[in-house]
Amino acid sequence: MIAQAILDPIIDRALAEDLGGGDLTSELTVDADTRARAVAVARTDLIACGGFVFARVFERIDPSVRVVLHEAEGTRVESGRELWSVQGAARSLLAGERTALNFAQRMSGVATHARAYVDALPRGSSTIVTDTRKTTPGLRVLERYAVRTGGAHSHRDNLGSAVLIKDNHIVAAGDIRKAVERARKGAPHTSRIEVEVENLDELDVALEAKADIILLDNFALDELREAVRRASGRALLEASGGITLESIAKVAATGVQVISVGALTHSAPAADIALDLDLIS
């Protein structure tokens, strides 16, 4: 899960965006003492994700609401199934409906997309699928959680969490060897050094510089196979760039240990989830 100290500010910003002027429609049309129960229903097959965020949205609006999570995080859910339900003042449920669904649809969509990529790997493959930093600003922690809920892995959390020397770093440093040497000299002993290369010649330089991880950017399949042969276990190899559901199995079959896919977050469609409300006495 995600610590409330991190989660609550995200939710509060979203609620402020939607409720900065109150909920005019509900206040004008619904009596304050009206009570209701609302059920979040999957309208398509999906991986359930974000139920605790869905619940926390309503709790931030009205601590008296009661939320029940019917499906566990990461569960494969068929269309028509009830995911979560919330009960309490009708005005509170209506005020939180859109924000709660926005979070839940986004997170379930990312989890479902991630699971599709993991499921597309060859049976028995030891290759792992990771996300990238191509996330929605302000929502990375939620999207990263959703990726993991879907069965994939997370790359570095932020620029300060790991050394990843990319093409522009290499230009700024002078060359691959200089960049790797300088990084190794100053990095904490707990941090591995990863460097991005664009061709096999650069791979050889990165191997000679003793990079721990080498990111193979937009390599063709035959180049990936040759990279695996040349590395021969001296560095962990990560394939990245334009990898799709249709191509991921072939990429994994080359022998690379990691495949990073920006599409897990930047191109995941929102899951279709509806909130059906009924009055209660």
N, C-alpha and C positions, 0 to 999 in steps of 0.2 A: 504494500500500500504506500501511500504518500503521507508524510507527516502533516498534521493540520496546520502547523506553523508555516508550511509552504503552500498548502492547498487553499487555506482560507483567503489569503490576499488575492489569489487568482479568481476565486469565486466572487469575492466582494467587488472587484473591479468590473466583472461581468454584470453583476446585479446593479451596480451604480450606473452602468451604461444603459440598462433597460428600465430601471426604476427611478432614475434621477428626478423625474417629475411625478412619481407615483404611478398607480395603475388606474387611470381615469375611467376606463370602460368598466372594470370590475367594481370600482367604488360607486359608480352611478347605477349599475344594473343588478348588483348582487347584495343582498342583505348581509350585514356584518356577522350575524349569528348562523348563517347557512353553512352546513357542513357537507363534505363530499369525500368520495374515495376516487382516486384516479389510478389507472393501471397503464404502465408502459408495455406496449405490445410490439413484438418484432413483426415487421411487415415483409421481411425477406429473411432467408437463412443468414445467420451471422454468428460471430464469436462475441459473446457477452463481455462487455468491458465498460467500466466506469460507473458501476452501480453505487459505489460509495460516494462518488462525486455527485451523482444524481440525488442521493439522499442528503448530502451536505448542503446543496443549494437550498432545499426546502427548510432545513434546520437553521440556516442563516437568516431566512426570512421569518420563520416562526418556530421557535424551539418546541412548541407543543405538538407539532405534527408527528405522526408515526409512520415510519417507512419500513417496508418489508422487502428484502432482497430474495426473490424466488429462484434466481439462477446465479450460480457461483461464477466468479471471474474466470474467463477462459473457456467457459462451456460452449460447445457447439450447439446452437439453438436453431430450431426450424421455424419457418414463418408461421405466425399465429400464436406463438407461445408468449405467456406473460413473463416479463423480465423482472419488473419491480413494481411495487404499488405504494401509494402514499395516501394517508388519511388525515383529515383535519379541516380547518376553516377553508371554505371554498375560495375565498379571496386569496388566501395564502397559496393555495394550489395553483390558481390561475396566474398569480404574480410570478411564480417560479417556473411555470411550465416551459416556456421557450428557452430560458437559460439552461435548465436541467437537461432538456432534450438536445440542445446544441452541444453540450459537453459529451453526453452519452452517445449521440450519433457520431460525433467525431472520433471518440475513443474506440467505439465498437467497429467503426469503419476501418481505422488503422489496424486494429487487432485482426480483423477479418482479412485484410489485405496481406498482413504479415504471415498469417497462417497459410494463405494460398501460396506464397513464395516458399515457405518451409515444406509444404506438402509437395511442391514441384521438384524437390531434390530427388536424386535417384535413391531408391530404397537402400538403406544401410549406409548412406553417405555420411562421412565424418565432417564434411564441410559445414561451417556455420554461416548463417545469414545475419548480417548486421545492418542497422540503420546508419544514417549520417547526420550531420548537423543541419541538413536542409529541413528544418522544422518551422512551425508557425511561431513567430516571435511572441514570447510570453507564455507559450503553451508547451515548451519542449518537455518539461517534466511529465506532463500528461501523455503526450504522444510517445515519448520513450517508454513509459510504463505500458502503454497499449501495445507497442511493438513486442515487448517481452511477454505480455499476456498472450499474444498471438503465437508465441513459440520461437521468435527470433531473438537476436541479441542487440545490445546497444554498443555503439562505438564510444569514443571519448565524450564526456559530458559537456566540456567547454574547452576553450583555448588553453586554460591553465591546468587541465587534468592529464595531459599527455603531450609528448613531442611528436608532431606529424609535420615533416618538412615537405611542403608542396612546391609546385613549379615556381611560384613567385618568390618563395623563400630562397630557392636555389639561385634564381636570378639575383636577388638582393645580396646573398652571401658570396657569390662568385662562381661556385660550382658545387656539385654533389659532395665531393670529398670534404671540402672545407666546411660545408653545412653540417655534415654528420660529425666531423671531428669536434667542431665547436659545441654542438649540442651535447655530445658525450662528455665533454669536459665540464660542462656546467649543470647538466641535468642531475636530479636526485638519483641516488643509487637504486631507488625503487622504480624508476621510469625507464621503459624501453624506448629505443629510437626507431621511429618509422619514417621512411622516405618514399616519396612518390616518384616513379620513373615512367617514361613515355615510350621507351623502346628497349631492345635487348642490350644495346651498348651501355645505356644508362644502368640497366640491371647489373651488368658486370662491375661497373664502378661502385655501385651501392654494396654489392657483395664484398668487394675488395676493401671497402671502408668499414665493413663489419656492421652494417645496419642490422638491427634485430628483426624488423618487419619491413617488407617492401611492398608498396602499393603499386600494382600493375594497372596503369590507367589506359582504358580503351584498347587493350591488347586483343588481337584476333585469337581464335582458338588455337591455331598452330603455334602462335607466339607464346600463349599461356603454357602449352605443353613443353615447349623448349625452355621456358623460364623455370618450370618445375624441374626439368632435367639439369639445368645449369646450377640452380640453387642447391639441389641435392641435400636438402635439410639444413643448410647453413643459415637460412632465414625463413621466417614465417611469411608466406605469400598471400596477399590480399588482392583479389580481382575487383575492379570497379569500373563503372562507366557504361551506361546504356544497357544494362542487364535487365531482361524482361522475364516474364513468366514462361515465355516460349523458349528462351535461351538458357535459363539458369541451370537446367540439368546438364547441358553440354559443357557449360563453364565448370561446374562442380566435377565433372568427369575428367577434367584435365589434371586434377590433383591439387589445386590450390586449397589452402586451409580455410580461407575466409572469403566471403563474397559480400561486399557492401552495396546496398541498394538505396539510393535516395528516394526512390518511388514509394518505399514503405510509408513515408510520411507525406512527401510533397504531392503525391498523386493518388492517395487513398480516397476513394469516394466515401461520403458519409453513409452510414448504415441507415436504413429506413425504419424508424421507430416512431410509433404514434402514442399519444397519451389520451386514453379514453376516460372521461369523467362521468360519475353518477352521483346523485344526491343521496345522503343517508340521513336518517332521523336521529 
